[in-house]
């Protein structure tokens, strides 16, 4: 299923485990909330760790195109 990133913001929701890696991976701290759109939904919100932001090519492309949003996250 193809998805597209709508926004990446500093983490502020109540999720405590990385949506990409799950609880077992113990990816902390969570640093961003990513809002996606995919074929099944117009609004999917993930809480993610820095590792996901560094390793996900869509996220790195989005952050490079939105330097203000990237700056709000601090070093990734």
Z-matrix of the N, CA and C atoms (Angstrom, degrees):
N
C 1 1.443
C 2 1.520 1 108.66
N 3 1.303 2 116.76 1 125.17
C 4 1.456 3 121.51 2 -179.94
C 5 1.529 4 109.83 3 -82.45
N 6 1.327 5 114.93 4 139.25
C 7 1.466 6 119.48 5 178.02
C 8 1.525 7 108.96 6 -131.05
N 9 1.330 8 115.35 7 161.81
C 10 1.457 9 119.99 8 175.11
C 11 1.523 10 108.61 9 -133.28
N 12 1.321 11 115.62 10 142.29
C 13 1.457 12 121.67 11 -179.40
C 14 1.524 13 108.98 12 -82.44
N 15 1.323 14 115.49 13 129.10
C 16 1.459 15 121.45 14 177.69
C 17 1.522 16 111.28 15 -96.61
N 18 1.344 17 116.56 16 -36.75
C 19 1.466 18 119.97 17 179.12
C 20 1.522 19 110.19 18 -160.11
N 21 1.323 20 114.99 19 155.46
C 22 1.462 21 123.14 20 172.32
C 23 1.518 22 106.22 21 -134.47
N 24 1.330 23 115.69 22 119.40
C 25 1.465 24 122.23 23 -176.71
C 26 1.516 25 110.39 24 -128.01
N 27 1.326 26 118.39 25 159.30
C 28 1.460 27 120.22 26 174.63
C 29 1.528 28 110.45 27 -55.53
N 30 1.314 29 116.52 28 141.63
C 31 1.471 30 122.05 29 -176.50
C 32 1.517 31 111.34 30 -60.00
N 33 1.338 32 115.64 31 126.16
C 34 1.458 33 119.26 32 178.36
C 35 1.519 34 112.85 33 -145.51
N 36 1.330 35 118.34 34 1.03
C 37 1.463 36 118.04 35 -179.89
C 38 1.532 37 110.06 36 -87.76
N 39 1.311 38 117.54 37 -175.05
C 40 1.464 39 121.60 38 -173.55
C 41 1.521 40 113.95 39 -90.00
N 42 1.304 41 118.27 40 -0.34
C 43 1.469 42 120.16 41 -179.90
C 44 1.525 43 109.92 42 -66.45
N 45 1.330 44 115.35 43 142.08
C 46 1.465 45 119.98 44 -177.56
C 47 1.524 46 113.24 45 -118.67
N 48 1.335 47 117.90 46 -3.86
C 49 1.463 48 121.59 47 178.66
C 50 1.522 49 108.44 48 -124.27
N 51 1.318 50 115.55 49 146.21
C 52 1.460 51 120.70 50 179.17
C 53 1.526 52 109.42 51 -62.68
N 54 1.315 53 116.24 52 124.42
C 55 1.457 54 121.48 53 -179.32
C 56 1.523 55 112.16 54 -64.34
N 57 1.309 56 117.50 55 -26.63
C 58 1.462 57 121.22 56 -178.79
C 59 1.521 58 112.70 57 -85.03
N 60 1.318 59 117.42 58 -37.11
C 61 1.459 60 121.16 59 -173.49
C 62 1.526 61 114.30 60 -106.27
N 63 1.315 62 118.28 61 -17.03
C 64 1.457 63 121.62 62 178.71
C 65 1.515 64 113.62 63 81.67
N 66 1.308 65 115.72 64 172.80
C 67 1.457 66 123.04 65 -176.53
C 68 1.523 67 112.45 66 -64.94
N 69 1.320 68 117.76 67 -40.42
C 70 1.464 69 121.84 68 -175.33
C 71 1.524 70 112.73 69 -61.08
N 72 1.316 71 117.85 70 -29.04
C 73 1.466 72 120.91 71 -178.27
C 74 1.521 73 111.98 72 -74.65
N 75 1.330 74 116.81 73 -16.99
C 76 1.467 75 122.31 74 179.29
C 77 1.534 76 111.80 75 52.53
N 78 1.303 77 116.55 76 43.75
C 79 1.465 78 121.81 77 178.26
C 80 1.525 79 108.90 78 -78.82
N 81 1.288 80 115.81 79 100.25
C 82 1.461 81 120.17 80 177.26
C 83 1.504 82 108.11 81 -136.77
N 84 1.250 83 119.06 82 154.16
C 85 1.457 84 125.03 83 -1.77
C 86 1.517 85 110.93 84 -80.32
N 87 1.307 86 114.56 85 158.38
C 88 1.458 87 120.08 86 170.61
C 89 1.518 88 106.29 87 -77.27
N 90 1.321 89 116.93 88 131.63
C 91 1.469 90 117.81 89 -175.40
C 92 1.518 91 114.11 90 -117.98
N 93 1.340 92 117.48 91 -12.99
C 94 1.464 93 117.95 92 -175.89
C 95 1.518 94 111.67 93 -146.21
N 96 1.325 95 114.47 94 151.76
C 97 1.458 96 122.56 95 170.03
C 98 1.521 97 105.99 96 -110.94
N 99 1.322 98 115.61 97 122.35
C 100 1.464 99 121.94 98 -177.44
C 101 1.528 100 108.24 99 -109.07
N 102 1.313 101 116.37 100 126.24
C 103 1.459 102 121.17 101 176.27
C 104 1.522 103 107.74 102 -102.75
N 105 1.326 104 115.44 103 125.18
C 106 1.464 105 122.86 104 -177.62
C 107 1.521 106 110.46 105 -119.03
N 108 1.305 107 114.47 106 159.58
C 109 1.464 108 122.27 107 168.26
C 110 1.518 109 105.59 108 -123.49
N 111 1.336 110 116.38 109 135.61
C 112 1.461 111 119.31 110 175.28
C 113 1.523 112 108.95 111 -138.66
N 114 1.308 113 116.16 112 -175.69
C 115 1.463 114 120.22 113 -176.12
C 116 1.523 115 112.16 114 -62.88
N 117 1.329 116 117.50 115 -24.42
C 118 1.454 117 120.50 116 -177.00
C 119 1.514 118 114.96 117 -95.68
N 120 1.335 119 117.73 118 -15.88
C 121 1.460 120 119.78 119 -175.17
C 122 1.521 121 110.98 120 -158.44
N 123 1.323 122 115.53 121 146.57
C 124 1.464 123 120.34 122 176.35
C 125 1.517 124 112.41 123 -84.56
N 126 1.350 125 117.77 124 -12.28
C 127 1.473 126 120.35 125 -177.00
C 128 1.526 127 109.73 126 -147.87
N 129 1.312 128 115.62 127 104.97
C 130 1.459 129 122.78 128 174.55
C 131 1.513 130 105.72 129 -121.30
N 132 1.319 131 117.79 130 126.64
C 133 1.463 132 120.35 131 -178.36
C 134 1.522 133 110.02 132 -113.44
N 135 1.323 134 115.07 133 126.21
C 136 1.454 135 122.05 134 177.73
C 137 1.522 136 108.97 135 -115.39
N 138 1.315 137 116.16 136 142.31
C 139 1.459 138 121.82 137 168.61
C 140 1.525 139 105.63 138 -100.82
N 141 1.335 140 117.01 139 126.90
C 142 1.472 141 118.87 140 -172.97
C 143 1.528 142 112.22 141 -131.40
N 144 1.317 143 113.09 142 159.81
C 145 1.464 144 121.82 143 178.12
C 146 1.531 145 110.18 144 -93.43
N 147 1.318 146 115.65 145 171.07
C 148 1.466 147 120.97 146 179.32
C 149 1.529 148 111.13 147 -62.07
N 150 1.325 149 117.38 148 -36.63
C 151 1.473 150 120.79 149 -179.76
C 152 1.527 151 110.38 150 -57.41
N 153 1.335 152 117.27 151 -44.75
C 154 1.460 153 119.94 152 -179.70
C 155 1.515 154 110.57 153 -63.41
N 156 1.328 155 117.26 154 -42.03
C 157 1.470 156 119.93 155 179.59
C 158 1.519 157 111.57 156 -62.93
N 159 1.322 158 117.56 157 -36.14
C 160 1.473 159 120.93 158 179.35
C 161 1.517 160 112.22 159 -73.86
N 162 1.343 161 117.56 160 -36.80
C 163 1.458 162 121.83 161 -171.64
C 164 1.520 163 114.54 162 -92.70
N 165 1.320 164 118.26 163 -18.96
C 166 1.454 165 120.89 164 -178.00
C 167 1.528 166 109.49 165 -87.36
N 168 1.314 167 116.33 166 116.18
C 169 1.468 168 119.53 167 -174.86
C 170 1.530 169 112.05 168 -63.60
N 171 1.324 170 118.19 169 -36.56
C 172 1.470 171 119.69 170 177.97
C 173 1.525 172 110.64 171 -63.20
N 174 1.331 173 117.03 172 -39.67
C 175 1.468 174 120.62 173 179.50
C 176 1.521 175 111.03 174 -66.73
N 177 1.322 176 117.76 175 -43.13
C 178 1.467 177 119.03 176 -178.99
C 179 1.532 178 110.77 177 -66.24
N 180 1.319 179 116.92 178 -38.33
C 181 1.475 180 120.22 179 177.06
C 182 1.522 181 109.64 180 -64.04
N 183 1.341 182 117.02 181 -46.14
C 184 1.463 183 120.66 182 -178.87
C 185 1.527 184 110.67 183 -61.39
N 186 1.333 185 116.78 184 -45.36
C 187 1.471 186 119.97 185 -179.16
C 188 1.530 187 111.59 186 -65.29
N 189 1.324 188 117.54 187 -36.17
C 190 1.473 189 119.84 188 176.40
C 191 1.527 190 111.64 189 -65.10
N 192 1.327 191 117.38 190 -32.70
C 193 1.463 192 121.47 191 178.69
C 194 1.523 193 112.51 192 -81.16
N 195 1.338 194 117.63 193 -15.28
C 196 1.468 195 122.92 194 -177.50
C 197 1.530 196 109.31 195 -128.09
N 198 1.337 197 117.62 196 70.52
C 199 1.471 198 120.35 197 -174.66
C 200 1.530 199 113.78 198 -61.99
N 201 1.321 200 118.70 199 -28.83
C 202 1.468 201 119.71 200 177.45
C 203 1.523 202 110.54 201 -64.88
N 204 1.318 203 117.09 202 -43.49
C 205 1.468 204 121.19 203 177.68
C 206 1.523 205 110.20 204 -64.70
N 207 1.324 206 116.74 205 -41.83
C 208 1.470 207 120.36 206 178.30
C 209 1.518 208 111.21 207 -61.16
N 210 1.322 209 117.05 208 -40.33
C 211 1.469 210 121.28 209 -179.47
C 212 1.526 211 111.34 210 -64.61
N 213 1.320 212 117.41 211 -34.07
C 214 1.478 213 120.78 212 178.76
C 215 1.514 214 112.09 213 -66.44
N 216 1.345 215 117.40 214 -23.84
C 217 1.465 216 121.00 215 179.84
C 218 1.517 217 112.39 216 -81.37
N 219 1.325 218 117.25 217 -21.36
C 220 1.456 219 120.29 218 -174.45
C 221 1.518 220 109.39 219 78.30
N 222 1.348 221 116.93 220 -166.59
C 223 1.466 222 119.77 221 -178.92
C 224 1.524 223 111.32 222 -64.33
N 225 1.340 224 115.53 223 135.15
C 226 1.464 225 120.13 224 179.27
C 227 1.500 226 109.47 225 -108.29
